[in-house]
Amino acid sequence: MKMYGNWRSAAAFRVRIAMNLKGIAYEEIFLDLDVGDQFKPDFLAINPQGAVPTLFDGDGPPLTQSLAILDYLEETQAGVKLLPTEPRARARARSLAQVVACDTHPLYVPRVRTFLMENYGLPRERMLEFLRNAFTSGLKVLETRLSTEEGTGRFCQGDAVSHADLCLVSLWVGTGIFGIETDSYPTVRRIAETVLALDAVVRAHPLRQPGAPKT
């Protein structure tokens, strides 16, 4: 498999984790989102949205959108199962994943931040307030659900890692990159730290990818 990604992309991070957990060999081609590689004609011909990740599996057309890619990998690849088999548990895992991938992450992606600053004259500090609000709103929902719902175990859904954990940890790592306060979310922290200790996640971590800042 071949994937276009970026070190900082939370969505690409989720897919890297899944492929590592399932033992899939892949090549990642890193685009520099800061200089606009994603908007160059050759990449737009591949993905008109100009977004990562974009995954090729063999000679077929590219796969886009991280949750769709995760479902594709789950349905076509052997190895670790990343969704429960029981319908209600499966739905809950997907619901938790969507809190991040559908409701939280889209609010702080670079194209949204850039649009707010360039088209509405939003000063950088006000834009960062908007970004922090997006993070905290998602973290509050996750903390409330994970700390009160019966389905929570060692991971978001029971004691096996799932798509929900891949999404949660992608949000959690972003809190460090953007300096988001996290003391108010102990359940999210516990699960995130459990996920971050997995070798597949260590290898997929944004700060271990080409182009990431040296720490």
C-alpha positions as CSV (number, residue, x, y, z in Angstrom):
1,M,0.0,0.0,0.0
2,K,1.0,3.6,-0.6
3,M,-0.3,6.6,1.4
4,Y,0.0,10.3,1.1
5,G,0.3,11.9,4.5
6,N,1.9,14.5,6.7
7,W,3.6,14.2,10.1
8,R,1.1,16.6,11.8
9,S,-2.0,15.1,10.2
10,A,-4.2,13.5,12.9
11,A,-6.1,11.6,10.3
12,A,-3.0,10.1,8.7
13,F,-1.8,9.2,12.3
14,R,-5.0,7.1,12.8
15,V,-4.4,5.2,9.5
16,R,-0.7,4.6,10.3
17,I,-1.7,3.1,13.6
18,A,-4.2,0.8,12.0
19,M,-1.8,-0.4,9.4
20,N,0.9,-1.0,12.0
21,L,-1.5,-2.9,14.3
22,K,-2.6,-5.1,11.3
23,G,1.0,-5.7,10.2
24,I,0.4,-4.1,6.7
25,A,3.5,-3.0,4.8
26,Y,3.1,0.5,3.4
27,E,5.0,3.4,2.0
28,E,4.1,6.9,3.1
29,I,4.7,9.9,0.9
30,F,4.8,13.0,3.0
31,L,3.3,16.2,1.7
32,D,4.3,19.6,3.1
33,L,1.0,21.1,4.0
34,D,2.5,24.3,5.1
35,V,3.8,25.1,1.7
36,G,0.7,23.9,-0.1
37,D,1.8,20.5,-1.6
38,Q,-1.8,19.3,-1.2
39,F,-3.1,22.0,-3.6
40,K,-0.7,21.3,-6.4
41,P,-2.4,20.1,-9.6
42,D,-0.8,16.6,-9.6
43,F,-2.1,15.9,-6.1
44,L,-5.5,17.5,-6.7
45,A,-5.8,15.1,-9.7
46,I,-5.5,12.3,-7.1
47,N,-7.6,13.8,-4.4
48,P,-9.7,16.8,-5.4
49,Q,-10.3,17.7,-1.7
50,G,-6.5,18.3,-1.3
51,A,-6.4,16.4,1.9
52,V,-4.5,13.6,3.6
53,P,-4.5,10.7,4.1
54,T,-5.0,9.4,0.6
55,L,-4.4,5.6,0.3
56,F,-3.7,3.4,-2.7
57,D,-4.1,-0.3,-2.4
58,G,-2.8,-1.9,-5.5
59,D,-4.1,-0.6,-8.8
60,G,-7.5,0.6,-7.7
61,P,-8.6,4.3,-7.2
62,P,-7.4,6.1,-4.2
63,L,-9.2,5.8,-0.8
64,T,-9.8,9.0,1.2
65,Q,-11.2,10.1,4.5
66,S,-9.6,8.4,7.6
67,L,-12.8,6.7,8.9
68,A,-13.6,5.2,5.5
69,I,-10.0,4.0,5.2
70,L,-10.2,2.4,8.7
71,D,-13.4,0.6,7.7
72,Y,-11.8,-0.6,4.5
73,L,-8.7,-1.9,6.3
74,E,-11.0,-3.6,8.8
75,E,-13.1,-5.3,6.1
76,T,-10.2,-6.4,3.8
77,Q,-7.2,-7.1,6.0
78,A,-6.4,-9.8,8.5
79,G,-4.7,-9.2,11.8
80,V,-5.9,-7.3,14.9
81,K,-9.6,-6.6,14.8
82,L,-10.3,-2.9,15.4
83,L,-14.1,-3.0,15.7
84,P,-16.2,-5.2,18.1
85,T,-18.4,-7.9,16.6
86,E,-21.4,-7.2,18.8
87,P,-23.6,-4.6,17.1
88,R,-24.2,-2.2,20.0
89,A,-20.5,-2.2,21.0
90,R,-19.5,-1.7,17.4
91,A,-21.9,1.2,17.1
92,R,-20.5,2.8,20.3
93,A,-16.9,2.5,19.1
94,R,-17.9,4.2,15.9
95,S,-19.8,6.9,17.7
96,L,-16.8,7.7,19.9
97,A,-14.6,7.8,16.9
98,Q,-16.9,10.2,15.1
99,V,-16.9,12.6,18.1
100,V,-13.3,13.2,17.1
101,A,-13.1,12.7,13.4
102,C,-16.5,14.2,12.4
103,D,-17.3,16.8,15.1
104,T,-14.0,18.0,16.6
105,H,-11.0,17.5,14.2
106,P,-12.7,19.4,11.2
107,L,-12.8,22.6,13.3
108,Y,-9.1,23.0,13.7
109,V,-7.5,21.7,10.5
110,P,-5.1,24.1,8.7
111,R,-7.5,25.1,6.0
112,V,-10.1,26.3,8.6
113,R,-7.5,28.2,10.6
114,T,-6.1,29.8,7.5
115,F,-9.6,30.8,6.2
116,L,-10.5,32.4,9.5
117,M,-7.3,34.5,9.5
118,E,-7.2,35.4,5.9
119,N,-10.9,36.0,5.1
120,Y,-12.2,37.3,8.5
121,G,-9.0,39.1,9.7
122,L,-9.0,36.9,12.8
123,P,-5.8,37.7,14.7
124,R,-3.6,34.6,15.5
125,E,-4.4,34.7,19.2
126,R,-8.2,34.8,18.5
127,M,-7.8,31.9,16.1
128,L,-5.9,30.0,18.8
129,E,-8.9,30.6,21.1
130,F,-11.2,29.1,18.5
131,L,-8.8,26.1,18.2
132,R,-8.7,25.6,21.9
133,N,-12.5,25.7,22.1
134,A,-12.7,23.0,19.4
135,F,-10.3,20.8,21.3
136,T,-11.9,21.3,24.7
137,S,-15.5,20.7,23.4
138,G,-14.4,17.3,22.0
139,L,-12.4,16.4,25.1
140,K,-15.4,17.2,27.4
141,V,-17.7,15.0,25.4
142,L,-15.2,12.1,25.5
143,E,-14.5,12.5,29.2
144,T,-18.2,12.6,30.1
145,R,-19.1,9.5,28.0
146,L,-16.0,7.5,28.8
147,S,-16.3,8.1,32.5
148,T,-20.0,7.3,32.8
149,E,-20.9,4.7,30.1
150,E,-20.8,1.0,30.9
151,G,-18.9,0.1,27.7
152,T,-15.6,1.8,28.8
153,G,-12.9,-0.6,29.9
154,R,-9.1,-0.5,29.5
155,F,-9.8,1.2,26.1
156,C,-12.7,3.3,24.9
157,Q,-14.8,0.2,24.1
158,G,-14.0,-2.6,26.5
159,D,-10.6,-4.1,26.8
160,A,-9.6,-4.2,23.1
161,V,-8.2,-1.3,21.0
162,S,-10.7,0.0,18.4
163,H,-11.2,2.8,15.9
164,A,-12.4,4.9,18.9
165,D,-8.9,4.7,20.5
166,L,-7.1,5.6,17.3
167,C,-9.3,8.7,17.0
168,L,-9.0,9.5,20.7
169,V,-5.2,9.3,20.7
170,S,-4.9,11.4,17.5
171,L,-6.8,14.2,19.4
172,W,-4.8,13.7,22.6
173,V,-1.4,14.1,20.8
174,G,-2.8,17.3,19.3
175,T,-3.3,18.7,22.8
176,G,0.5,18.5,23.3
177,I,1.3,20.1,19.9
178,F,-1.1,23.0,20.5
179,G,-0.7,23.4,24.3
180,I,-4.2,22.4,25.3
181,E,-5.0,22.0,29.0
182,T,-5.7,18.4,29.8
183,D,-6.0,18.0,33.6
184,S,-9.8,18.0,33.4
185,Y,-9.9,14.8,31.4
186,P,-8.5,12.0,33.6
187,T,-10.4,9.2,31.8
188,V,-9.3,10.4,28.4
189,R,-5.7,10.7,29.7
190,R,-5.7,7.1,31.1
191,I,-6.9,5.6,27.8
192,A,-4.6,7.8,25.7
193,E,-1.6,6.8,27.8
194,T,-2.5,3.2,27.4
195,V,-2.8,3.5,23.6
196,L,0.4,5.6,23.4
197,A,2.3,2.7,25.0
198,L,1.5,0.3,22.2
199,D,4.4,-0.3,19.8
200,A,2.3,0.2,16.7
201,V,1.4,3.7,18.1
202,V,4.9,4.6,19.1
203,R,6.0,3.9,15.5
204,A,3.1,5.9,14.0
205,H,3.6,8.9,16.4
206,P,3.6,12.2,14.5
207,L,6.8,13.4,16.1
208,R,8.6,10.3,14.8
209,Q,7.7,11.0,11.2
210,P,9.8,12.8,8.5
211,G,9.4,16.6,8.7
212,A,8.4,16.7,12.4
213,P,10.2,19.2,14.6
214,K,13.1,17.9,16.5
215,T,12.4,17.6,20.2
